Amino acid sequence: MSKSAPRVHRGTGSTDVAASTAVRVWDAVVRLAHWTLAATVLFDWVRDDGDRLHRTVGYVAVGAVVARLLWALLARRGYADLSHLKPSLGATRTYLRQGAPRHVGHDPLGLWMVWLLWALVLLLGLTGWVSRLDAFWGEDWPIELHQWLADALVACVVVHLLGVAGMSWHWRENLPASMLTGRKRADERRR
């Protein structure tokens, strides 16, 4: 094994990042937005009674998405910027044909999931707000749409977690740890 190749611990599937060249991928803003969004979605999924606390936490989730989108516009380098968040059907087809090769940043399927999760959270914030307006007093559709979007978000979160687990195993890399530390194993081809 060459000195630049990462050591893979047999049986654990984890990579010793210290033994390989690690690169900073996720900056503090990206990680804070990610974990804030994860915590608020989990909280509102558990406490789904629509009370003031549920609504406040929901608006914090919307704020995390908006902050992350603003950061994507402001970031000028690294994987946080908008240029690294553009999903592509062609790139996705190539990625799948090639057997899901490792990406240092988001892979093409991950990009689609990022945008889907963000859209669902924004739509949940909108429908939650609309359901409280006097103009829709007595109307069931805002609450029904909000519930449908919440169920869709939970399903997407499950798919996201399965994807992270699957790619962690496939690439022999602890992806959740990279969202904590911000660092991942370097790749010979930057994407």
N, CA, C and O of each residue as an XYZ file, in Angstrom:
764
protein
N       0.854     -1.178      0.000
C       0.000      0.000      0.000
C       0.891      1.230      0.000
O       1.832      1.309      0.790
N       0.612      2.190     -0.873
C       1.449      3.389     -0.939
C       1.167      4.285      0.253
O       0.131      4.168      0.907
N       2.105      5.180      0.525
C       1.950      6.062      1.675
C       0.788      7.030      1.510
O       0.214      7.467      2.508
N       0.424      7.379      0.276
C      -0.652      8.336      0.070
C      -2.033      7.685      0.093
O      -3.043      8.384      0.182
N      -2.087      6.374      0.013
C      -3.388      5.695      0.025
C      -3.919      5.633      1.447
O      -3.164      5.373      2.384
N      -5.209      5.868      1.613
C      -5.779      5.806      2.964
C      -5.792      4.385      3.482
O      -5.943      3.431      2.720
N      -5.631      4.257      4.788
C      -5.732      2.942      5.410
C      -7.182      2.646      5.714
O      -7.878      3.461      6.318
N      -7.629      1.495      5.302
C      -8.990      1.071      5.614
C      -8.890      0.017      6.694
O      -8.197     -0.988      6.535
N      -9.585      0.252      7.794
C      -9.578     -0.707      8.897
C     -10.530     -1.834      8.562
O     -11.733     -1.616      8.423
N     -10.015     -2.999      8.436
C     -10.837     -4.156      8.076
C     -11.914     -4.396      9.117
O     -11.668     -4.345     10.322
N     -13.120     -4.659      8.618
C     -14.230     -4.985      9.491
C     -15.033     -3.778      9.947
O     -16.194     -3.932     10.328
N     -14.445     -2.559      9.921
C     -15.195     -1.392     10.365
C     -15.670     -0.561      9.193
O     -16.674      0.144      9.296
N     -14.961     -0.636      8.080
C     -15.329      0.171      6.933
C     -14.956      1.631      7.113
O     -15.304      2.460      6.273
N     -14.249      1.969      8.200
C     -13.893      3.370      8.407
C     -12.505      3.631      7.848
O     -11.657      2.740      7.801
N     -12.296      4.836      7.438
C     -11.020      5.233      6.867
C     -10.291      6.108      7.871
O     -10.891      6.984      8.493
N      -9.030      5.875      8.023
C      -8.198      6.684      8.898
C      -7.813      7.945      8.125
O      -6.847      7.937      7.362
N      -8.568      9.029      8.324
C      -8.333     10.252      7.580
C      -6.960     10.825      7.902
O      -6.322     11.429      7.040
N      -6.505     10.644      9.124
C      -5.190     11.161      9.489
C      -4.091     10.481      8.695
O      -3.038     11.077      8.468
N      -4.314      9.243      8.266
C      -3.303      8.509      7.515
C      -3.311      8.896      6.043
O      -2.396      8.528      5.307
N      -4.308      9.617      5.609
C      -4.369     10.052      4.226
C      -4.421     11.567      4.198
O      -4.478     12.219      5.241
N      -4.403     12.109      3.022
C      -4.524     13.540      2.890
C      -5.992     13.906      3.034
O      -6.834     13.460      2.255
N      -6.290     14.718      4.032
C      -7.670     15.154      4.263
C      -7.837     16.572      3.742
O      -6.924     17.393      3.830
N      -9.008     16.844      3.203
C      -9.310     18.177      2.706
C     -10.539     18.709      3.424
O     -11.429     17.952      3.812
N     -10.571     20.020      3.591
C     -11.743     20.646      4.179
C     -12.807     20.736      3.097
O     -12.584     21.327      2.040
N     -13.952     20.154      3.364
C     -15.035     20.122      2.391
C     -16.198     20.978      2.873
O     -16.682     21.839      2.138
N     -16.647     20.750      4.094
C     -17.822     21.438      4.628
C     -17.370     22.467      5.648
O     -16.827     22.110      6.693
N     -17.588     23.733      5.354
C     -17.194     24.785      6.294
C     -18.187     24.857      7.457
O     -19.190     24.144      7.475
N     -17.895     25.717      8.415
C     -18.709     25.800      9.638
C     -20.151     26.212      9.343
O     -21.072     25.717      9.993
N     -20.366     27.101      8.382
C     -21.726     27.540      8.059
C     -22.533     26.375      7.488
O     -23.691     26.183      7.858
N     -21.936     25.609      6.602
C     -22.624     24.459      6.003
C     -22.986     23.448      7.086
O     -24.112     22.952      7.132
N     -22.028     23.148      7.951
C     -22.284     22.165      9.007
C     -23.334     22.656      9.996
O     -24.204     21.887     10.407
N     -23.263     23.926     10.381
C     -24.245     24.480     11.312
C     -25.648     24.464     10.690
O     -26.617     24.108     11.361
N     -25.758     24.843      9.427
C     -27.058     24.817      8.755
C     -27.585     23.385      8.665
O     -28.771     23.141      8.889
N     -26.702     22.440      8.338
C     -27.110     21.042      8.211
C     -27.656     20.499      9.528
O     -28.752     19.941      9.570
N     -26.886     20.664     10.599
C     -27.292     20.090     11.882
C     -28.459     20.851     12.511
O     -29.264     20.256     13.227
N     -28.561     22.156     12.253
C     -29.724     22.907     12.713
C     -30.977     22.393     12.007
O     -32.012     22.181     12.638
N     -30.873     22.197     10.710
C     -32.008     21.684      9.952
C     -32.386     20.282     10.427
O     -33.567     19.985     10.610
N     -31.397     19.426     10.626
C     -31.681     18.065     11.099
C     -32.379     18.084     12.455
O     -33.352     17.361     12.664
N     -31.886     18.906     13.373
C     -32.464     18.961     14.718
C     -33.883     19.536     14.697
O     -34.766     19.033     15.392
N     -34.101     20.577     13.910
C     -35.434     21.190     13.881
C     -36.448     20.274     13.207
O     -37.596     20.195     13.645
N     -36.044     19.590     12.158
C     -36.956     18.655     11.491
C     -37.308     17.510     12.447
O     -38.474     17.128     12.549
N     -36.319     16.968     13.137
C     -36.583     15.902     14.099
C     -37.517     16.387     15.212
O     -38.466     15.695     15.581
N     -37.240     17.580     15.742
C     -38.073     18.118     16.815
C     -39.520     18.268     16.352
O     -40.444     17.831     17.039
N     -39.716     18.887     15.188
C     -41.084     19.113     14.716
C     -41.775     17.829     14.280
O     -43.004     17.758     14.279
N     -41.010     16.828     13.914
C     -41.615     15.528     13.589
C     -42.156     14.879     14.871
O     -43.237     14.291     14.874
N     -41.387     14.998     15.950
C     -41.812     14.426     17.225
C     -42.955     15.249     17.828
O     -43.939     14.690     18.310
N     -42.823     16.534     17.798
C     -43.835     17.433     18.384
C     -44.626     18.068     17.242
O     -44.331     19.181     16.807
N     -45.616     17.351     16.775
C     -46.353     17.794     15.584
C     -47.755     18.301     15.901
O     -48.688     18.080     15.129
N     -47.904     18.981     17.039
C     -49.235     19.443     17.441
C     -49.587     20.830     16.905
O     -50.703     21.301     17.126
N     -48.667     21.492     16.208
C     -48.965     22.786     15.614
C     -48.994     23.942     16.595
O     -49.438     25.035     16.242
N     -48.530     23.727     17.821
C     -48.526     24.808     18.801
C     -47.435     25.830     18.474
O     -46.701     25.689     17.495
N     -47.349     26.851     19.308
C     -46.395     27.949     19.062
C     -44.956     27.441     18.969
O     -44.196     27.894     18.113
N     -44.577     26.508     19.838
C     -43.206     25.989     19.809
C     -42.943     25.245     18.495
O     -41.885     25.415     17.889
N     -43.895     24.429     18.056
C     -43.762     23.720     16.784
C     -43.570     24.717     15.638
O     -42.706     24.526     14.783
N     -44.370     25.767     15.626
C     -44.281     26.771     14.567
C     -42.947     27.511     14.625
O     -42.314     27.740     13.594
N     -42.526     27.883     15.826
C     -41.256     28.600     15.972
C     -40.087     27.753     15.479
O     -39.228     28.238     14.743
N     -40.059     26.502     15.883
C     -38.986     25.604     15.442
C     -39.057     25.408     13.932
O     -38.021     25.323     13.272
N     -40.263     25.337     13.378
C     -40.417     25.239     11.927
C     -39.845     26.442     11.208
O     -39.210     26.302     10.163
N     -40.065     27.623     11.761
C     -39.512     28.832     11.143
C     -37.989     28.880     11.282
O     -37.305     29.437     10.423
N     -37.462     28.306     12.349
C     -35.999     28.191     12.485
C     -35.459     27.275     11.370
O     -34.403     27.547     10.799
N     -36.180     26.201     11.069
C     -35.779     25.309      9.979
C     -35.764     26.059      8.657
O     -34.826     25.922      7.873
N     -36.804     26.855      8.406
C     -36.843     27.678      7.196
C     -35.655     28.639      7.183
O     -35.013     28.827      6.149
N     -35.369     29.241      8.330
C     -34.223     30.147      8.435
C     -32.906     29.453      8.134
O     -32.023     30.044      7.512
N     -32.763     28.208      8.567
C     -31.533     27.452      8.281
C     -31.379     27.231      6.778
O     -30.274     27.343      6.246
N     -32.476     26.920      6.092
C     -32.409     26.732      4.639
C     -32.087     28.049      3.947
O     -31.236     28.092      3.058
N     -32.757     29.117      4.347
C     -32.505     30.424      3.737
C     -31.051     30.860      3.984
O     -30.390     31.360      3.075
N     -30.564     30.670      5.206
C     -29.174     31.020      5.515
C     -28.206     30.216      4.654
O     -27.215     30.752      4.158
N     -28.497     28.929      4.479
C     -27.609     28.086      3.656
C     -27.629     28.530      2.199
O     -26.591     28.535      1.537
N     -28.810     28.904      1.693
C     -28.900     29.390      0.314
C     -28.161     30.721      0.150
O     -27.485     30.938     -0.855
N     -28.290     31.600      1.129
C     -27.553     32.861      1.073
C     -26.047     32.609      1.113
O     -25.279     33.256      0.401
N     -25.636     31.663      1.951
C     -24.217     31.326      2.034
C     -23.721     30.761      0.697
O     -22.591     31.030      0.289
N     -24.557     29.986      0.025
C     -24.182     29.453     -1.291
C     -23.960     30.586     -2.291
O     -23.097     30.489     -3.164
N     -24.730     31.646     -2.162
C     -24.552     32.795     -3.053
C     -23.318     33.614     -2.688
O     -22.672     34.184     -3.567
N     -22.986     33.679     -1.403
C     -21.876     34.505     -0.936
C     -20.526     33.793     -0.960
O     -19.491     34.428     -1.158
N     -20.536     32.492     -0.761
C     -19.278     31.738     -0.707
C     -18.590     31.818     -2.064
O     -19.225     31.646     -3.105
N     -17.327     32.073     -2.043
C     -16.586     32.240     -3.299
C     -15.642     31.091     -3.615
O     -15.015     31.062     -4.674
N     -15.547     30.156     -2.697
C     -14.659     29.019     -2.971
C     -15.124     27.831     -2.153
O     -15.896     27.974     -1.205
N     -14.654     26.683     -2.525
C     -14.991     25.475     -1.792
C     -16.323     24.897     -2.213
O     -16.950     25.355     -3.168
N     -16.739     23.888     -1.485
C     -17.941     23.146     -1.832
C     -19.220     23.810     -1.339
O     -20.310     23.296     -1.592
N     -19.115     24.936     -0.643
C     -20.300     25.629     -0.136
C     -20.966     26.479     -1.206
O     -22.155     26.782     -1.103
N     -20.212     26.870     -2.236
C     -20.765     27.837     -3.182
C     -21.780     27.212     -4.139
O     -21.857     25.994     -4.298
N     -22.540     28.083     -4.758
C     -23.647     27.668     -5.610
C     -23.194     26.824     -6.796
O     -23.950     25.975     -7.270
N     -21.982     27.039     -7.280
C     -21.509     26.265     -8.434
C     -21.395     24.774     -8.123
O     -21.431     23.946     -9.034
N     -21.259     24.428     -6.847
C     -21.178     23.019     -6.444
C     -22.539     22.440     -6.068
O     -22.629     21.297     -5.618
N     -23.589     23.223     -6.251
C     -24.932     22.775     -5.863
C     -25.874     22.671     -7.063
O     -27.094     22.720     -6.905
N     -25.309     22.529     -8.252
C     -26.133     22.465     -9.460
C     -26.354     21.014     -9.875
O     -25.437     20.370    -10.385
N     -27.571     20.490     -9.658
C     -27.835     19.116    -10.096
C     -27.934     19.050    -11.613
O     -28.298     20.025    -12.269
N     -27.607     17.894    -12.152
C     -27.617     17.706    -13.602
C     -28.076     16.285    -13.917
O     -27.587     15.316    -13.336
N     -29.020     16.180    -14.845
C     -29.477     14.848    -15.262
C     -28.346     14.070    -15.932
O     -28.184     12.873    -15.695
N     -27.568     14.751    -16.767
C     -26.455     14.085    -17.449
C     -25.418     13.563    -16.466
O     -24.956     12.429    -16.585
N     -25.054     14.393    -15.495
C     -24.077     13.963    -14.487
C     -24.634     12.814    -13.654
O     -23.896     11.914    -13.253
N     -25.930     12.850    -13.399
C     -26.553     11.782    -12.616
C     -26.534     10.469    -13.387
O     -26.225      9.422    -12.818
N     -26.862     10.514    -14.672
C     -26.820      9.291    -15.499
C     -25.402      8.727    -15.558
O     -25.206      7.522    -15.406
N     -24.423      9.587    -15.777
C     -23.026      9.147    -15.827
C     -22.603      8.535    -14.500
O     -21.956      7.488    -14.468
N     -22.967      9.182    -13.421
C     -22.640      8.709    -12.082
C     -23.189      7.298    -11.858
O     -22.481      6.425    -11.357
N     -24.437      7.082    -12.227
C     -25.058      5.771    -12.042
C     -24.437      4.725    -12.959
O     -24.228      3.585    -12.544
N     -24.139      5.101    -14.208
C     -23.494      4.162    -15.148
C     -22.109      3.741    -14.669
O     -21.677      2.616    -14.918
N     -21.410      4.650    -13.979
C     -20.047      4.369    -13.522
C     -20.018      3.652    -12.179
O     -18.940      3.408    -11.636
N     -21.169      3.314    -11.639
C     -21.199      2.565    -10.381
C     -21.037      3.412     -9.139
O     -20.500      2.944     -8.135
N     -21.494      4.655     -9.192
C     -21.463      5.570     -8.039
C     -20.044      5.818     -7.540
O     -19.725      5.496     -6.396
N     -19.180      6.396     -8.400
C     -17.821      6.698     -7.944
C     -17.832      7.770     -6.852
O     -18.739      8.598     -6.781
N     -16.808      7.733     -6.010
C     -16.709      8.651     -4.877
C     -16.558     10.095     -5.348
O     -15.867     10.378     -6.326
N     -17.209     10.987     -4.640
C     -17.078     12.428     -4.841
C     -16.633     13.041     -3.532
O     -17.054     12.602     -2.461
N     -15.794     14.043     -3.609
C     -15.369     14.717     -2.394
C     -16.517     15.567     -1.852
O     -16.770     15.573     -0.648
N     -17.204     16.277     -2.729
C     -18.387     17.049     -2.327
C     -19.623     16.175     -2.449
O     -19.545     14.954     -2.318
N     -20.770     16.809     -2.703
C     -21.992     16.026     -2.909
C     -21.912     15.268     -4.224
O     -21.460     15.808     -5.234
N     -22.349     14.024     -4.209
C     -22.456     13.292     -5.464
C     -23.743     13.744     -6.163
O     -24.572     14.402     -5.535
N     -23.931     13.408     -7.450
C     -25.118     13.886     -8.176
C     -26.452     13.512     -7.533
O     -27.375     14.327     -7.530
N     -26.577     12.310     -6.993
C     -27.826     11.952     -6.323
C     -28.016     12.767     -5.047
O     -29.132     13.176     -4.724
N     -26.938     12.995     -4.335
C     -26.998     13.806     -3.125
C     -27.444     15.231     -3.414
O     -28.161     15.831     -2.614
N     -27.023     15.779     -4.555
C     -27.456     17.129     -4.916
C     -28.965     17.208     -5.116
O     -29.609     18.158     -4.670
N     -29.525     16.201     -5.791
C     -30.982     16.190     -5.971
C     -31.679     16.136     -4.620
O     -32.688     16.810     -4.410
N     -31.146     15.341     -3.709
C     -31.757     15.212     -2.387
C     -31.651     16.512     -1.603
O     -32.598     16.894     -0.916
N     -30.523     17.193     -1.692
C     -30.353     18.478     -1.012
C     -31.471     19.433     -1.419
O     -32.143     20.018     -0.569
N     -31.660     19.582     -2.717
C     -32.676     20.519     -3.212
C     -34.086     20.060     -2.856
O     -34.944     20.888     -2.550
N     -34.332     18.777     -2.891
C     -35.657     18.265     -2.519
C     -35.952     18.528     -1.045
O     -37.043     18.984     -0.702
N     -34.996     18.247     -0.182
C     -35.181     18.494      1.253
C     -35.399     19.983      1.529
O     -36.295     20.356      2.286
N     -34.574     20.827      0.910
C     -34.734     22.270      1.113
C     -36.100     22.746      0.628
O     -36.755     23.532      1.312
N     -36.535     22.285     -0.530
C     -37.837     22.692     -1.075
C     -38.966     22.261     -0.145
O     -39.894     23.028      0.111
N     -38.885     21.037      0.356
C     -39.932     20.558      1.263
C     -39.989     21.380      2.550
O     -41.075     21.705      3.029
N     -38.835     21.715      3.107
C     -38.811     22.520      4.335
C     -39.395     23.912      4.067
O     -40.166     24.423      4.880
N     -39.039     24.520      2.947
C     -39.587     25.834      2.617
C     -41.095     25.768      2.400
O     -41.826     26.648      2.853
N     -41.561     24.739      1.715
C     -42.999     24.572      1.497
C     -43.743     24.274      2.801
O     -44.878     24.714      2.985
N     -43.111     23.538      3.690
C     -43.718     23.298      5.006
C     -43.858     24.605      5.788
O     -44.882     24.841      6.429
N     -42.839     25.445      5.736
C     -42.927     26.748      6.403
C     -44.048     27.589      5.816
O     -44.795     28.240      6.546
N     -44.161     27.573      4.489
C     -45.214     28.349      3.824
C     -46.606     27.823      4.172
O     -47.492     28.603      4.521
N     -46.804     26.506      4.080
C     -48.130     25.953      4.374
C     -48.475     26.064      5.857
O     -49.643     26.228      6.208
N     -47.473     25.975      6.728
C     -47.723     26.176      8.150
C     -48.183     27.594      8.422
O     -49.106     27.817      9.204
N     -47.542     28.546      7.778
C     -47.916     29.949      7.935
C     -49.314     30.201      7.352
O     -50.146     30.845      7.991
N     -49.571     29.691      6.136
C     -50.864     29.881      5.477
C     -51.997     29.291      6.318
O     -53.081     29.869      6.396
N     -51.748     28.155      6.938
C     -52.809     27.503      7.722
C     -53.254     28.343      8.913
O     -54.325     28.104      9.470
N     -52.451     29.316      9.308
C     -52.782     30.177     10.448
C     -53.441     31.489     10.027
O     -53.870     32.259     10.885
N     -53.528     31.757      8.739
C     -54.103     33.018      8.274
C     -55.620     33.014      8.386
O     -56.269     31.991      8.166
N     -56.172     34.159      8.728
C     -57.628     34.288      8.824
C     -58.311     33.986      7.492
O     -59.432     33.479      7.465
N     -57.640     34.295      6.401
C     -58.231     34.069      5.075
C     -58.546     32.592      4.833
O     -59.400     32.267      4.007
N     -57.869     31.708      5.542
C     -58.075     30.270      5.337
C     -58.701     29.604      6.566
O     -58.642     28.383      6.715
N     -59.298     30.415      7.439
C     -59.949     29.881      8.630
C     -61.047     28.912      8.213
O     -61.903     29.251      7.396
N     -61.021     27.717      8.769
C     -62.030     26.709      8.453
C     -61.711     25.874      7.226
O     -62.404     24.895      6.950
N     -60.679     26.242      6.487
C     -60.266     25.472      5.305
C     -59.378     24.313      5.753
O     -58.490     24.488      6.587
N     -59.621     23.148      5.201
C     -58.816     21.973      5.557
C     -57.576     21.801      4.681
O     -56.589     21.207      5.116
N     -57.618     22.311      3.460
C     -56.539     22.008      2.523
C     -55.157     22.490      2.961
O     -54.179     21.791      2.695
N     -55.019     23.666      3.631
C     -53.654     24.038      4.042
C     -53.052     23.046      5.038
O     -51.869     22.714      4.959
N     -53.872     22.582      5.966
C     -53.378     21.629      6.976
C     -53.127     20.267      6.339
O     -52.146     19.599      6.666
N     -54.005     19.855      5.433
C     -53.804     18.574      4.739
C     -52.554     18.608      3.876
O     -51.792     17.641      3.849
N     -52.333     19.720      3.165
C     -51.130     19.856      2.348
C     -49.883     19.880      3.236
O     -48.867     19.268      2.908
N     -49.971     20.585      4.351
C     -48.851     20.629      5.297
C     -48.520     19.223      5.799
O     -47.348     18.859      5.884
N     -49.530     18.439      6.127
C     -49.305     17.071      6.606
C     -48.706     16.199      5.514
O     -47.805     15.401      5.776
N     -49.206     16.349      4.285
C     -48.660     15.575      3.169
C     -47.183     15.919      2.957
O     -46.361     15.026      2.756
N     -46.845     17.217      3.003
C     -45.454     17.643      2.843
C     -44.581     17.112      3.985
O     -43.435     16.720      3.761
N     -45.121     17.099      5.205
C     -44.375     16.563      6.351
C     -44.093     15.078      6.153
O     -42.989     14.610      6.430
N     -45.093     14.335      5.672
C     -44.878     12.911      5.407
C     -43.843     12.706      4.301
O     -43.004     11.809      4.386
N     -43.908     13.541      3.266
C     -42.926     13.456      2.181
C     -41.526     13.769      2.701
O     -40.556     13.126      2.300
N     -41.417     14.752      3.591
C     -40.116     15.101      4.164
C     -39.549     13.944      4.976
O     -38.362     13.635      4.867
N     -40.378     13.308      5.783
C     -39.911     12.164      6.575
C     -39.429     11.048      5.646
O     -38.386     10.445      5.896
N     -40.179     10.769      4.579
C     -39.766      9.733      3.627
C     -38.427     10.102      2.981
O     -37.562      9.242      2.815
N     -38.255     11.363      2.621
C     -36.994     11.794      2.009
C     -35.838     11.745      2.997
O     -34.716     11.409      2.620
N     -36.098     12.074      4.249
C     -35.047     11.981      5.271
C     -34.607     10.528      5.426
O     -33.413     10.254      5.548
N     -35.551      9.603      5.423
C     -35.203      8.177      5.519
C     -34.347      7.764      4.319
O     -33.342      7.072      4.484
N     -34.737      8.183      3.123
C     -33.954      7.865      1.918
C     -32.573      8.503      2.018
O     -31.572      7.879      1.663
N     -32.514      9.742      2.499
C     -31.235     10.433      2.682
C     -30.329      9.657      3.637
O     -29.155      9.440      3.338
N     -30.866      9.242      4.777
C     -30.065      8.495      5.759
C     -29.602      7.156      5.197
O     -28.462      6.749      5.421
N     -30.474      6.474      4.475
C     -30.071      5.213      3.834
C     -28.987      5.457      2.785
O     -28.049      4.669      2.661
N     -29.118      6.547      2.035
C     -28.097      6.889      1.040
C     -26.759      7.191      1.685
O     -25.719      6.748      1.198
N     -26.777      7.945      2.781
C     -25.533      8.257      3.494
C     -24.896      6.973      4.024
O     -23.686      6.780      3.908
N     -25.710      6.104      4.601
C     -25.177      4.839      5.117
C     -24.634      3.982      3.972
O     -23.551      3.407      4.079
N     -25.382      3.902      2.894
C     -24.944      3.093      1.748
C     -23.665      3.606      1.117
O     -22.778      2.819      0.788
N     -23.559      4.906      0.943
C     -22.351      5.477      0.337
C     -21.180      5.432      1.306
O     -20.034      5.285      0.880
N     -21.448      5.555      2.601
C     -20.366      5.391      3.582
C     -19.768      3.997      3.464
O     -18.549      3.837      3.505
N     -20.608      3.005      3.320
C     -20.136      1.625      3.174
C     -19.453      1.442      1.812
O     -18.363      0.875      1.736
N     -20.089      1.917      0.747
C     -19.566      1.747     -0.619
C     -18.204      2.410     -0.784
O     -17.302      1.835     -1.393
N     -18.055      3.612     -0.246
C     -16.803      4.355     -0.392
C     -15.821      4.108      0.743
O     -14.703      4.622      0.716
N     -16.228      3.322      1.749
C     -15.386      3.068      2.917
C     -14.964      4.375      3.587
O     -13.791      4.603      3.882
N     -15.971      5.223      3.814
C     -15.715      6.545      4.386
C     -16.880      6.924      5.292
O     -18.037      6.712      4.929
N     -16.594      7.472      6.443
C     -17.623      7.859      7.403
C     -18.170      9.237      7.021
O     -17.627     10.260      7.436
N     -19.241      9.260      6.234
C     -19.801     10.522      5.774
C     -20.415     11.360      6.893
O     -20.256     12.580      6.876
N     -21.115     10.758      7.872
C     -21.606     11.602      8.979
C     -20.469     12.298      9.734
O     -20.627     13.437     10.175
N     -19.338     11.630      9.884
C     -18.203     12.255     10.573
C     -17.699     13.464      9.791
O     -17.272     14.454     10.384
N     -17.748     13.386      8.465
C     -17.284     14.524      7.672
C     -18.200     15.733      7.843
O     -17.755     16.872      7.707
N     -19.478     15.492      8.142
C     -20.382     16.612      8.390
C     -20.210     17.154      9.807
O     -20.731     18.222     10.127
N     -19.493     16.437     10.646
C     -19.135     16.951     11.977
C     -17.804     17.695     11.941
O     -17.678     18.783     12.504
N     -16.814     17.104     11.279
C     -15.475     17.687     11.257
C     -15.261     18.645     10.094
O     -14.418     19.540     10.165
N     -16.013     18.459      9.040
C     -15.832     19.270      7.840
C     -14.780     18.727      6.903
O     -14.554     19.297      5.835
N     -14.121     17.620      7.281
C     -13.007     17.094      6.487
C     -13.338     15.722      5.922
O     -14.029     14.911      6.537
N     -12.810     15.500      4.715
C     -12.956     14.194      4.063
C     -11.616     13.805      3.453
O     -10.722     14.633      3.277
N     -11.509     12.539      3.143
C     -10.340     12.033      2.449
C     -10.240     12.721      1.098
O     -11.238     12.865      0.392
N      -9.041     13.141      0.744
C      -8.824     13.812     -0.541
C      -9.037     12.809     -1.675
O      -8.870     11.602     -1.502
N      -9.400     13.327     -2.806
C      -9.601     12.509     -4.000
C      -8.611     12.973     -5.043
O      -8.267     14.153     -5.108
N      -8.161     12.052     -5.848
C      -7.219     12.422     -6.904
C      -7.876     13.324     -7.946
O      -7.192     14.098     -8.615
N      -9.181     13.230     -8.086
C      -9.916     14.088     -9.019
C     -10.884     14.923     -8.200
O     -11.800     14.376     -7.585
N     -10.701     16.234     -8.177
C     -11.622     17.115     -7.436
C     -12.896     17.294     -8.224
O     -12.872     17.491     -9.439
N     -14.008     17.224     -7.520
C     -15.311     17.407     -8.165
C     -16.067     18.496     -7.482
O     -17.191     18.807     -7.874
